[in-house]
Amino acid sequence: MTTKFLTLLTIFLLVGLFVNGQDRTSPKKIKIKGDYVHDPTNFVFTENFENYNRRAIYSFNKENSNIGVVYESQKNDKNTTVSIYLYPAGTEGSESRLQNEYLMSLKEIANGNNGFWTNQFPVKFNGEYICNGLKAIGRTNINEYDNLTLYECGTWFLKIRLTTNELDSTQISDIETKIVARYQPSDLTKLKPLTTKGNIYIAPAAFADSLMLGSIMGSAFKKMEWAKNNVKENEKASGFPNIYLDMQIESFKELLMFKNKNNFKRKSEATEKYLEQVALIVNSGFLPEFIMKQFDMILIVPEKQIFNFEGFEKWRQMNNISIDLNKRYYVVSYGHK
């Protein structure tokens, strides 16, 4: 790690990283005729979009920065509802911010819906800025679709949900493409691009001993270095890009490098056990499969990557692995300018 690169890092204790605006106890319906202009972004929501009529506008916080706009087409027992949500993502583009928000959105839908998700995958918007997103395609029954797409856009999230019992998958894709063309995620990033000056937030558990701390710091630095060398600046401006499988693989392997380079005569039993499991996973040949499972199978995968999940499941059943990547020893983040 070069001195020049280290000067771009700030290290904090991992406490209270995620701070959101003041939410309302219940959504407030905004009553307005004609165009509705979302003041913080200047996004305009017209009374009609394509063949859909604006049914309602909801505000979820006192600043009216967190909104949901609902359009609907209804013909007898056939209907389509398009909901566009625009809300602050916070002032830091921390790793897993996108995944956490996406999974929370899925949970909220699942709580009021007996449907199921048939497919989930990453998406990407390419414009002046590149915005990563996650998408889920679901079914409530054989004739009803429920689609969710979430984009990470600097200090904003753009979420689109479409439910229908009249459109097929091609028509759904067409209307979503038109929505994204009008409300471009890139324009949200442009409002306040994130800077690639990195912050590393360290959890108290990482300070168990010098071996654990050195291993954790090495892994965190590796993520920063990988992003620096492999991701474009206009993509990093939208959020820390931990959605790449290769980044996760390299940072996980790096957990072992600090121990290999240093002779530790004194180390805690917990640290030794943790790094033994890391080595077991790395040497198993199933590291990509392990990471994909840990990240709910929603990472950007290289085209030539080949998985063996059947073999991984057999290996996993024979090995007692307790490592959970959702229990974080650190979080890497980009701030805003």
Buried (B, 14 or more C-beta within 10 A) or exposed (E): EEEEEEEBBEEBEBEEBEEEEEEEEEBBEBEEEEEBEBEBBEBEBEEEBEEBEBBBBBBBBEEBBBBBBBBBBEEEEEBBBBBBBBBBBBEBBBBBBBBEBBBEBBEEBEEEEEBEBEEBBBBEBEBEBBBBBBBBBBBBEEEBBBBBBBBBBBBBBBBBBBBBBBBEEEBBBEBBEEBBEBBBBBBBBBBBBBBBBBBBBBBEBBEBBBBBBBBBBBBBBBBBBBBBEEBEEBBBBBBBBBBBBBBBBBBBBBBBBBBEEEEEEEBEEEBBEBBEBBBBBBEBEBBBBBBBBBBBEBBBBEEEEEEEBEEBEEBBEEEEEEBEBEEBBBBBBBBBE
